[in-house]
Amino acid sequence: MLAEYKKALSAVFTGKENIVGFVCCINGQVVSAEWFGNAKLAEKLRSKLLESAASEAIFAYN
């Protein structure tokens, strides 16, 4: 289930460059927000952030 959520969330980033921030909202509420100094760092941490967001979504669903 986690992999499915992560895959769905990662589609948001397709074709986008220079992303320096990440906000996760679940059921209309902000649950996390991250801002990075540059796009390279954000890209490096994207997988971990997506996994965290997917875990939060699964927890909220159950």
HTML snippet that shows the backbone in 3Dmol.js (N, CA, C, O; Angstrom):
<script src="https://3Dmol.org/build/3Dmol-min.js"></script>
<div id="view" style="width:600px;height:400px;position:relative"></div>
<script>
const pdb = `
ATOM      1  N   MET A   1       0.823  -1.187   0.000  1.00  0.00           N
ATOM      2  CA  MET A   1       0.000   0.000   0.000  1.00  0.00           C
ATOM      3  C   MET A   1       0.875   1.262   0.000  1.00  0.00           C
ATOM      4  O   MET A   1       0.572   2.233  -0.693  1.00  0.00           O
ATOM      5  N   LEU A   2       1.948   1.239   0.774  1.00  0.00           N
ATOM      6  CA  LEU A   2       2.834   2.398   0.846  1.00  0.00           C
ATOM      7  C   LEU A   2       3.432   2.726  -0.520  1.00  0.00           C
ATOM      8  O   LEU A   2       3.498   3.891  -0.914  1.00  0.00           O
ATOM      9  N   ALA A   3       3.865   1.699  -1.234  1.00  0.00           N
ATOM     10  CA  ALA A   3       4.457   1.903  -2.559  1.00  0.00           C
ATOM     11  C   ALA A   3       3.449   2.511  -3.527  1.00  0.00           C
ATOM     12  O   ALA A   3       3.816   3.349  -4.350  1.00  0.00           O
ATOM     13  N   GLU A   4       2.190   2.106  -3.440  1.00  0.00           N
ATOM     14  CA  GLU A   4       1.150   2.647  -4.319  1.00  0.00           C
ATOM     15  C   GLU A   4       0.921   4.129  -4.050  1.00  0.00           C
ATOM     16  O   GLU A   4       0.816   4.924  -4.984  1.00  0.00           O
ATOM     17  N   TYR A   5       0.845   4.496  -2.798  1.00  0.00           N
ATOM     18  CA  TYR A   5       0.662   5.912  -2.436  1.00  0.00           C
ATOM     19  C   TYR A   5       1.858   6.735  -2.897  1.00  0.00           C
ATOM     20  O   TYR A   5       1.701   7.811  -3.474  1.00  0.00           O
ATOM     21  N   LYS A   6       3.045   6.218  -2.637  1.00  0.00           N
ATOM     22  CA  LYS A   6       4.270   6.932  -3.001  1.00  0.00           C
ATOM     23  C   LYS A   6       4.339   7.145  -4.513  1.00  0.00           C
ATOM     24  O   LYS A   6       4.719   8.221  -4.973  1.00  0.00           O
ATOM     25  N   LYS A   7       3.977   6.129  -5.277  1.00  0.00           N
ATOM     26  CA  LYS A   7       3.979   6.239  -6.737  1.00  0.00           C
ATOM     27  C   LYS A   7       2.979   7.293  -7.199  1.00  0.00           C
ATOM     28  O   LYS A   7       3.288   8.104  -8.072  1.00  0.00           O
ATOM     29  N   ALA A   8       1.796   7.283  -6.625  1.00  0.00           N
ATOM     30  CA  ALA A   8       0.774   8.264  -7.001  1.00  0.00           C
ATOM     31  C   ALA A   8       1.220   9.688  -6.668  1.00  0.00           C
ATOM     32  O   ALA A   8       1.023  10.607  -7.463  1.00  0.00           O
ATOM     33  N   LEU A   9       1.816   9.864  -5.503  1.00  0.00           N
ATOM     34  CA  LEU A   9       2.279  11.193  -5.102  1.00  0.00           C
ATOM     35  C   LEU A   9       3.451  11.670  -5.954  1.00  0.00           C
ATOM     36  O   LEU A   9       3.560  12.862  -6.243  1.00  0.00           O
ATOM     37  N   SER A  10       4.319  10.762  -6.356  1.00  0.00           N
ATOM     38  CA  SER A  10       5.493  11.153  -7.129  1.00  0.00           C
ATOM     39  C   SER A  10       5.120  11.674  -8.516  1.00  0.00           C
ATOM     40  O   SER A  10       5.894  12.412  -9.126  1.00  0.00           O
ATOM     41  N   ALA A  11       3.948  11.298  -9.018  1.00  0.00           N
ATOM     42  CA  ALA A  11       3.502  11.768 -10.334  1.00  0.00           C
ATOM     43  C   ALA A  11       3.362  13.292 -10.373  1.00  0.00           C
ATOM     44  O   ALA A  11       3.450  13.896 -11.442  1.00  0.00           O
ATOM     45  N   VAL A  12       3.147  13.902  -9.231  1.00  0.00           N
ATOM     46  CA  VAL A  12       3.011  15.361  -9.153  1.00  0.00           C
ATOM     47  C   VAL A  12       4.291  16.061  -9.615  1.00  0.00           C
ATOM     48  O   VAL A  12       4.232  17.176 -10.132  1.00  0.00           O
ATOM     49  N   PHE A  13       5.426  15.425  -9.435  1.00  0.00           N
ATOM     50  CA  PHE A  13       6.711  16.034  -9.753  1.00  0.00           C
ATOM     51  C   PHE A  13       7.151  15.830 -11.212  1.00  0.00           C
ATOM     52  O   PHE A  13       8.126  16.436 -11.656  1.00  0.00           O
ATOM     53  N   THR A  14       6.445  14.993 -11.941  1.00  0.00           N
ATOM     54  CA  THR A  14       6.826  14.677 -13.313  1.00  0.00           C
ATOM     55  C   THR A  14       6.868  15.928 -14.183  1.00  0.00           C
ATOM     56  O   THR A  14       5.903  16.688 -14.257  1.00  0.00           O
ATOM     57  N   GLY A  15       8.011  16.122 -14.838  1.00  0.00           N
ATOM     58  CA  GLY A  15       8.172  17.241 -15.758  1.00  0.00           C
ATOM     59  C   GLY A  15       8.419  18.583 -15.107  1.00  0.00           C
ATOM     60  O   GLY A  15       8.450  19.608 -15.789  1.00  0.00           O
ATOM     61  N   LYS A  16       8.594  18.593 -13.804  1.00  0.00           N
ATOM     62  CA  LYS A  16       8.823  19.856 -13.103  1.00  0.00           C
ATOM     63  C   LYS A  16      10.285  19.958 -12.675  1.00  0.00           C
ATOM     64  O   LYS A  16      10.885  18.975 -12.240  1.00  0.00           O
ATOM     65  N   GLU A  17      10.841  21.142 -12.802  1.00  0.00           N
ATOM     66  CA  GLU A  17      12.225  21.383 -12.414  1.00  0.00           C
ATOM     67  C   GLU A  17      12.285  22.498 -11.376  1.00  0.00           C
ATOM     68  O   GLU A  17      11.334  23.261 -11.205  1.00  0.00           O
ATOM     69  N   ASN A  18      13.392  22.573 -10.703  1.00  0.00           N
ATOM     70  CA  ASN A  18      13.663  23.648  -9.745  1.00  0.00           C
ATOM     71  C   ASN A  18      12.672  23.705  -8.585  1.00  0.00           C
ATOM     72  O   ASN A  18      12.344  24.787  -8.097  1.00  0.00           O
ATOM     73  N   ILE A  19      12.204  22.561  -8.153  1.00  0.00           N
ATOM     74  CA  ILE A  19      11.326  22.508  -6.986  1.00  0.00           C
ATOM     75  C   ILE A  19      12.183  22.654  -5.738  1.00  0.00           C
ATOM     76  O   ILE A  19      13.147  21.907  -5.567  1.00  0.00           O
ATOM     77  N   VAL A  20      11.858  23.590  -4.869  1.00  0.00           N
ATOM     78  CA  VAL A  20      12.636  23.812  -3.651  1.00  0.00           C
ATOM     79  C   VAL A  20      11.811  23.635  -2.381  1.00  0.00           C
ATOM     80  O   VAL A  20      12.321  23.839  -1.279  1.00  0.00           O
ATOM     81  N   GLY A  21      10.547  23.260  -2.521  1.00  0.00           N
ATOM     82  CA  GLY A  21       9.705  23.093  -1.350  1.00  0.00           C
ATOM     83  C   GLY A  21       8.759  21.927  -1.498  1.00  0.00           C
ATOM     84  O   GLY A  21       8.562  21.404  -2.595  1.00  0.00           O
ATOM     85  N   PHE A  22       8.177  21.525  -0.394  1.00  0.00           N
ATOM     86  CA  PHE A  22       7.282  20.386  -0.367  1.00  0.00           C
ATOM     87  C   PHE A  22       6.273  20.609   0.746  1.00  0.00           C
ATOM     88  O   PHE A  22       6.655  20.803   1.900  1.00  0.00           O
ATOM     89  N   VAL A  23       4.988  20.582   0.412  1.00  0.00           N
ATOM     90  CA  VAL A  23       3.928  20.718   1.408  1.00  0.00           C
ATOM     91  C   VAL A  23       3.012  19.516   1.275  1.00  0.00           C
ATOM     92  O   VAL A  23       2.611  19.151   0.169  1.00  0.00           O
ATOM     93  N   CYS A  24       2.686  18.913   2.383  1.00  0.00           N
ATOM     94  CA  CYS A  24       1.791  17.754   2.388  1.00  0.00           C
ATOM     95  C   CYS A  24       0.515  18.128   3.129  1.00  0.00           C
ATOM     96  O   CYS A  24       0.548  18.549   4.285  1.00  0.00           O
ATOM     97  N   CYS A  25      -0.612  17.966   2.437  1.00  0.00           N
ATOM     98  CA  CYS A  25      -1.923  18.222   3.038  1.00  0.00           C
ATOM     99  C   CYS A  25      -2.735  16.934   2.998  1.00  0.00           C
ATOM    100  O   CYS A  25      -2.743  16.221   1.995  1.00  0.00           O
ATOM    101  N   ILE A  26      -3.401  16.654   4.078  1.00  0.00           N
ATOM    102  CA  ILE A  26      -4.274  15.486   4.153  1.00  0.00           C
ATOM    103  C   ILE A  26      -5.613  15.944   4.697  1.00  0.00           C
ATOM    104  O   ILE A  26      -5.694  16.574   5.751  1.00  0.00           O
ATOM    105  N   ASN A  27      -6.652  15.619   3.966  1.00  0.00           N
ATOM    106  CA  ASN A  27      -8.005  16.032   4.342  1.00  0.00           C
ATOM    107  C   ASN A  27      -8.107  17.540   4.555  1.00  0.00           C
ATOM    108  O   ASN A  27      -8.792  18.003   5.467  1.00  0.00           O
ATOM    109  N   GLY A  28      -7.420  18.295   3.705  1.00  0.00           N
ATOM    110  CA  GLY A  28      -7.496  19.755   3.747  1.00  0.00           C
ATOM    111  C   GLY A  28      -6.654  20.424   4.823  1.00  0.00           C
ATOM    112  O   GLY A  28      -6.741  21.638   5.007  1.00  0.00           O
ATOM    113  N   GLN A  29      -5.846  19.657   5.530  1.00  0.00           N
ATOM    114  CA  GLN A  29      -5.011  20.216   6.589  1.00  0.00           C
ATOM    115  C   GLN A  29      -3.542  19.995   6.270  1.00  0.00           C
ATOM    116  O   GLN A  29      -3.146  18.906   5.855  1.00  0.00           O
ATOM    117  N   VAL A  30      -2.739  21.028   6.466  1.00  0.00           N
ATOM    118  CA  VAL A  30      -1.294  20.900   6.264  1.00  0.00           C
ATOM    119  C   VAL A  30      -0.731  20.033   7.384  1.00  0.00           C
ATOM    120  O   VAL A  30      -0.923  20.318   8.566  1.00  0.00           O
ATOM    121  N   VAL A  31      -0.028  18.964   6.989  1.00  0.00           N
ATOM    122  CA  VAL A  31       0.588  18.089   7.992  1.00  0.00           C
ATOM    123  C   VAL A  31       2.106  18.219   8.009  1.00  0.00           C
ATOM    124  O   VAL A  31       2.757  17.834   8.981  1.00  0.00           O
ATOM    125  N   SER A  32       2.670  18.765   6.927  1.00  0.00           N
ATOM    126  CA  SER A  32       4.105  19.029   6.923  1.00  0.00           C
ATOM    127  C   SER A  32       4.440  20.004   5.803  1.00  0.00           C
ATOM    128  O   SER A  32       3.742  20.091   4.792  1.00  0.00           O
ATOM    129  N   ALA A  33       5.522  20.729   6.013  1.00  0.00           N
ATOM    130  CA  ALA A  33       6.017  21.661   4.998  1.00  0.00           C
ATOM    131  C   ALA A  33       7.532  21.741   5.134  1.00  0.00           C
ATOM    132  O   ALA A  33       8.067  21.890   6.232  1.00  0.00           O
ATOM    133  N   GLU A  34       8.198  21.642   4.014  1.00  0.00           N
ATOM    134  CA  GLU A  34       9.664  21.689   3.989  1.00  0.00           C
ATOM    135  C   GLU A  34      10.096  22.675   2.907  1.00  0.00           C
ATOM    136  O   GLU A  34       9.497  22.731   1.833  1.00  0.00           O
ATOM    137  N   TRP A  35      11.121  23.437   3.193  1.00  0.00           N
ATOM    138  CA  TRP A  35      11.688  24.392   2.237  1.00  0.00           C
ATOM    139  C   TRP A  35      13.193  24.186   2.238  1.00  0.00           C
ATOM    140  O   TRP A  35      13.820  24.119   3.295  1.00  0.00           O
ATOM    141  N   PHE A  36      13.772  24.085   1.033  1.00  0.00           N
ATOM    142  CA  PHE A  36      15.193  23.797   0.920  1.00  0.00           C
ATOM    143  C   PHE A  36      15.923  24.942   0.233  1.00  0.00           C
ATOM    144  O   PHE A  36      15.316  25.727  -0.496  1.00  0.00           O
ATOM    145  N   GLY A  37      17.197  25.031   0.463  1.00  0.00           N
ATOM    146  CA  GLY A  37      18.007  26.109  -0.092  1.00  0.00           C
ATOM    147  C   GLY A  37      18.206  26.025  -1.594  1.00  0.00           C
ATOM    148  O   GLY A  37      18.511  27.027  -2.241  1.00  0.00           O
ATOM    149  N   ASN A  38      18.034  24.827  -2.153  1.00  0.00           N
ATOM    150  CA  ASN A  38      18.194  24.681  -3.603  1.00  0.00           C
ATOM    151  C   ASN A  38      17.466  23.427  -4.088  1.00  0.00           C
ATOM    152  O   ASN A  38      17.119  22.542  -3.305  1.00  0.00           O
ATOM    153  N   ALA A  39      17.249  23.380  -5.393  1.00  0.00           N
ATOM    154  CA  ALA A  39      16.494  22.286  -5.995  1.00  0.00           C
ATOM    155  C   ALA A  39      17.235  20.953  -5.908  1.00  0.00           C
ATOM    156  O   ALA A  39      16.602  19.900  -5.823  1.00  0.00           O
ATOM    157  N   LYS A  40      18.544  20.985  -5.928  1.00  0.00           N
ATOM    158  CA  LYS A  40      19.326  19.750  -5.867  1.00  0.00           C
ATOM    159  C   LYS A  40      19.105  19.035  -4.524  1.00  0.00           C
ATOM    160  O   LYS A  40      18.950  17.815  -4.482  1.00  0.00           O
ATOM    161  N   LEU A  41      19.093  19.787  -3.457  1.00  0.00           N
ATOM    162  CA  LEU A  41      18.849  19.205  -2.135  1.00  0.00           C
ATOM    163  C   LEU A  41      17.418  18.670  -2.040  1.00  0.00           C
ATOM    164  O   LEU A  41      17.195  17.584  -1.506  1.00  0.00           O
ATOM    165  N   ALA A  42      16.467  19.416  -2.547  1.00  0.00           N
ATOM    166  CA  ALA A  42      15.074  18.970  -2.533  1.00  0.00           C
ATOM    167  C   ALA A  42      14.920  17.665  -3.310  1.00  0.00           C
ATOM    168  O   ALA A  42      14.214  16.756  -2.875  1.00  0.00           O
ATOM    169  N   GLU A  43      15.578  17.581  -4.446  1.00  0.00           N
ATOM    170  CA  GLU A  43      15.523  16.366  -5.263  1.00  0.00           C
ATOM    171  C   GLU A  43      16.129  15.182  -4.513  1.00  0.00           C
ATOM    172  O   GLU A  43      15.610  14.068  -4.580  1.00  0.00           O
ATOM    173  N   LYS A  44      17.203  15.420  -3.817  1.00  0.00           N
ATOM    174  CA  LYS A  44      17.878  14.360  -3.071  1.00  0.00           C
ATOM    175  C   LYS A  44      16.978  13.792  -1.965  1.00  0.00           C
ATOM    176  O   LYS A  44      17.024  12.595  -1.681  1.00  0.00           O
ATOM    177  N   LEU A  45      16.174  14.639  -1.353  1.00  0.00           N
ATOM    178  CA  LEU A  45      15.322  14.221  -0.238  1.00  0.00           C
ATOM    179  C   LEU A  45      13.899  13.860  -0.651  1.00  0.00           C
ATOM    180  O   LEU A  45      13.099  13.433   0.182  1.00  0.00           O
ATOM    181  N   ARG A  46      13.583  14.029  -1.930  1.00  0.00           N
ATOM    182  CA  ARG A  46      12.209  13.821  -2.411  1.00  0.00           C
ATOM    183  C   ARG A  46      11.660  12.450  -2.040  1.00  0.00           C
ATOM    184  O   ARG A  46      10.532  12.357  -1.556  1.00  0.00           O
ATOM    185  N   SER A  47      12.414  11.398  -2.250  1.00  0.00           N
ATOM    186  CA  SER A  47      11.923  10.048  -1.978  1.00  0.00           C
ATOM    187  C   SER A  47      11.539   9.876  -0.513  1.00  0.00           C
ATOM    188  O   SER A  47      10.507   9.278  -0.208  1.00  0.00           O
ATOM    189  N   LYS A  48      12.353  10.390   0.385  1.00  0.00           N
ATOM    190  CA  LYS A  48      12.055  10.281   1.817  1.00  0.00           C
ATOM    191  C   LYS A  48      10.822  11.100   2.179  1.00  0.00           C
ATOM    192  O   LYS A  48      10.001  10.673   2.991  1.00  0.00           O
ATOM    193  N   LEU A  49      10.698  12.275   1.575  1.00  0.00           N
ATOM    194  CA  LEU A  49       9.533  13.116   1.842  1.00  0.00           C
ATOM    195  C   LEU A  49       8.253  12.464   1.333  1.00  0.00           C
ATOM    196  O   LEU A  49       7.219  12.508   1.998  1.00  0.00           O
ATOM    197  N   LEU A  50       8.329  11.860   0.148  1.00  0.00           N
ATOM    198  CA  LEU A  50       7.162  11.181  -0.400  1.00  0.00           C
ATOM    199  C   LEU A  50       6.774   9.982   0.456  1.00  0.00           C
ATOM    200  O   LEU A  50       5.589   9.726   0.672  1.00  0.00           O
ATOM    201  N   GLU A  51       7.754   9.259   0.933  1.00  0.00           N
ATOM    202  CA  GLU A  51       7.458   8.117   1.795  1.00  0.00           C
ATOM    203  C   GLU A  51       6.792   8.571   3.090  1.00  0.00           C
ATOM    204  O   GLU A  51       5.857   7.931   3.572  1.00  0.00           O
ATOM    205  N   SER A  52       7.267   9.652   3.639  1.00  0.00           N
ATOM    206  CA  SER A  52       6.676  10.200   4.849  1.00  0.00           C
ATOM    207  C   SER A  52       5.237  10.658   4.595  1.00  0.00           C
ATOM    208  O   SER A  52       4.345  10.388   5.400  1.00  0.00           O
ATOM    209  N   ALA A  53       5.018  11.346   3.482  1.00  0.00           N
ATOM    210  CA  ALA A  53       3.677  11.823   3.138  1.00  0.00           C
ATOM    211  C   ALA A  53       2.732  10.640   2.910  1.00  0.00           C
ATOM    212  O   ALA A  53       1.582  10.671   3.347  1.00  0.00           O
ATOM    213  N   ALA A  54       3.210   9.612   2.236  1.00  0.00           N
ATOM    214  CA  ALA A  54       2.393   8.425   1.991  1.00  0.00           C
ATOM    215  C   ALA A  54       2.041   7.736   3.305  1.00  0.00           C
ATOM    216  O   ALA A  54       0.908   7.291   3.487  1.00  0.00           O
ATOM    217  N   SER A  55       2.992   7.646   4.212  1.00  0.00           N
ATOM    218  CA  SER A  55       2.738   7.033   5.520  1.00  0.00           C
ATOM    219  C   SER A  55       1.694   7.823   6.294  1.00  0.00           C
ATOM    220  O   SER A  55       0.807   7.246   6.922  1.00  0.00           O
ATOM    221  N   GLU A  56       1.804   9.141   6.246  1.00  0.00           N
ATOM    222  CA  GLU A  56       0.826  10.005   6.924  1.00  0.00           C
ATOM    223  C   GLU A  56      -0.571   9.798   6.341  1.00  0.00           C
ATOM    224  O   GLU A  56      -1.555   9.740   7.078  1.00  0.00           O
ATOM    225  N   ALA A  57      -0.652   9.687   5.013  1.00  0.00           N
ATOM    226  CA  ALA A  57      -1.947   9.497   4.355  1.00  0.00           C
ATOM    227  C   ALA A  57      -2.565   8.158   4.737  1.00  0.00           C
ATOM    228  O   ALA A  57      -3.767   8.074   4.989  1.00  0.00           O
ATOM    229  N   ILE A  58      -1.751   7.123   4.781  1.00  0.00           N
ATOM    230  CA  ILE A  58      -2.250   5.798   5.159  1.00  0.00           C
ATOM    231  C   ILE A  58      -2.735   5.807   6.599  1.00  0.00           C
ATOM    232  O   ILE A  58      -3.789   5.251   6.909  1.00  0.00           O
ATOM    233  N   PHE A  59      -1.974   6.433   7.470  1.00  0.00           N
ATOM    234  CA  PHE A  59      -2.361   6.519   8.883  1.00  0.00           C
ATOM    235  C   PHE A  59      -3.671   7.285   9.026  1.00  0.00           C
ATOM    236  O   PHE A  59      -4.535   6.878   9.803  1.00  0.00           O
ATOM    237  N   ALA A  60      -3.835   8.379   8.296  1.00  0.00           N
ATOM    238  CA  ALA A  60      -5.059   9.183   8.368  1.00  0.00           C
ATOM    239  C   ALA A  60      -6.257   8.407   7.822  1.00  0.00           C
ATOM    240  O   ALA A  60      -7.377   8.554   8.310  1.00  0.00           O
ATOM    241  N   TYR A  61      -6.009   7.578   6.804  1.00  0.00           N
ATOM    242  CA  TYR A  61      -7.089   6.792   6.195  1.00  0.00           C
ATOM    243  C   TYR A  61      -7.603   5.717   7.134  1.00  0.00           C
ATOM    244  O   TYR A  61      -8.801   5.439   7.193  1.00  0.00           O
ATOM    245  N   ASN A  62      -6.679   5.121   7.862  1.00  0.00           N
ATOM    246  CA  ASN A  62      -7.057   4.027   8.769  1.00  0.00           C
ATOM    247  C   ASN A  62      -7.433   4.618  10.084  1.00  0.00           C
ATOM    248  O   ASN A  62      -7.789   3.889  11.010  1.00  0.00           O
TER     249      ASN A  62
END
`;
const viewer = $3Dmol.createViewer("view");
viewer.addModel(pdb, "pdb");
viewer.setStyle({}, {cartoon: {color: "spectrum"}});
viewer.zoomTo();
viewer.render();
</script>
